[in-house]
Structure formats: C-alpha cells, structure tokens
C-alpha cells in the first residue's frame, strides 16, 4: 500500500498528533541486542559508535541507559509515501521559524517528529497552523 506523494495534499491532511509519553534517545553497545526486548524501544538505529534506541524515559532510567534530553513525539497521521518530496522540509521550516528543534523519523506509514518536551505544545500549534495554511 503506497502513501500520498503530493506535498499540498500531505500538508493539508497531515493531522499532527502529540503523544503524552516522554521518550529519550539512548545508546547501547553494539552487542547489547538482548536488552532490546526489555527496553521496548519504539525505534532503533545501528551506528558505528553503538546502537541508538528511542525508549520511554522510565525504561531508560530503569535500565541505566546512557541518554540525553526528554522528547515527546508528534506523529503526522497522514500516510505519506517514502518517495514523497518536501514534507520533512516544510515541517522543519515551520518549526525552525519558531526556533524549535526537530528530530524527524520517517517510518513506513507515517513521519514522527521528536520535539523537546518543553516545546511540544508549541510545535503542535505550529504544525496545525501549517495544515490550516494548506486547506
């Protein structure tokens, strides 16, 4: 099932949804895969320096995972194609104008934007404003 590729349609229908859960980006040694099931990560990425995990803040603290920052996730509920051009740039531009840092992850169905917890509500308002501009 392929997603939407038209940028105007994507923005108009992106329906940003803010999760209440706080997440952290942590790191594990490359050979620490046995911890993954217990950590219940919502995302991982193997890097040269180690395994990056995105986990609930409480899980990171429970397992003494090296991490930094606290983030909330805004999911763009529109099903965007991995071939779509410009959605990440449009979102990043809007958030940059409000001086909000964004860590964007494109998954198969949706884009997920991790925002510092203290900026999450402001970011959600910015993204909803972007939607209204395209409707």
Residue pairs with C-beta under 8 A, 6 or more apart in sequence:
1 79
2 81
3 78
3 79
3 80
3 81
3 82
3 84
3 109
4 10
4 13
4 78
4 79
4 80
4 81
4 84
5 80
5 81
5 83
5 84
5 85
6 84
7 84
7 85
7 86
7 87
7 90
8 134
10 78
10 80
10 84
10 87
11 87
11 90
11 130
11 131
11 133
11 134
12 131
12 134
12 135
13 78
13 131
14 76
14 77
14 78
14 80
14 87
14 127
14 130
14 131
15 76
15 77
15 78
15 131
16 74
16 75
16 76
16 77
16 113
16 124
16 127
16 128
16 131
17 74
17 75
17 77
18 72
18 73
18 74
18 120
18 121
18 124
19 72
19 73
19 74
19 75
20 72
21 56
21 72
21 73
22 56
22 57
22 70
22 71
22 72
22 117
23 42
23 54
23 55
23 56
23 57
23 70
23 71
23 72
23 73
23 114
24 54
24 55
24 56
24 57
24 60
24 65
24 67
24 68
24 69
24 70
24 71
25 52
25 53
25 54
25 67
25 68
25 69
25 71
25 103
25 114
26 52
26 53
26 54
26 55
26 60
26 65
26 66
26 67
27 49
27 50
27 51
27 52
27 53
27 65
27 66
27 67
28 35
28 50
28 51
28 53
28 65
29 50
29 51
30 46
30 50
30 51
32 51
33 51
35 63
36 44
36 53
38 59
38 63
39 53
39 55
39 59
39 60
39 63
39 65
40 55
40 56
40 59
41 53
41 54
41 55
42 54
42 55
42 73
43 53
43 54
43 105
43 112
44 51
44 52
44 53
44 54
45 51
45 52
46 52
53 65
54 105
54 114
55 65
55 67
57 70
59 65
60 67
69 116
70 116
70 117
71 103
71 114
71 115
71 116
71 117
72 114
72 115
72 117
72 120
73 112
73 113
73 114
73 115
74 112
74 113
74 115
74 120
74 123
74 124
74 127
75 110
75 111
75 112
75 113
76 87
76 91
76 110
76 111
76 112
76 113
76 127
77 110
78 110
79 109
79 110
80 87
80 106
80 109
80 110
80 111
82 106
82 108
87 111
88 104
88 106
88 111
90 130
91 102
91 104
91 111
91 113
91 127
91 130
92 102
92 104
94 126
94 127
94 129
94 130
95 101
95 102
95 113
95 115
95 123
95 126
95 127
97 126
98 122
98 123
98 126
100 115
100 116
100 119
100 122
100 123
100 126
101 115
101 116
101 119
102 113
102 114
102 115
102 123
103 113
103 114
103 115
104 111
104 112
104 113
104 114
105 111
105 112
105 113
105 114
106 112
113 123
113 127
115 123
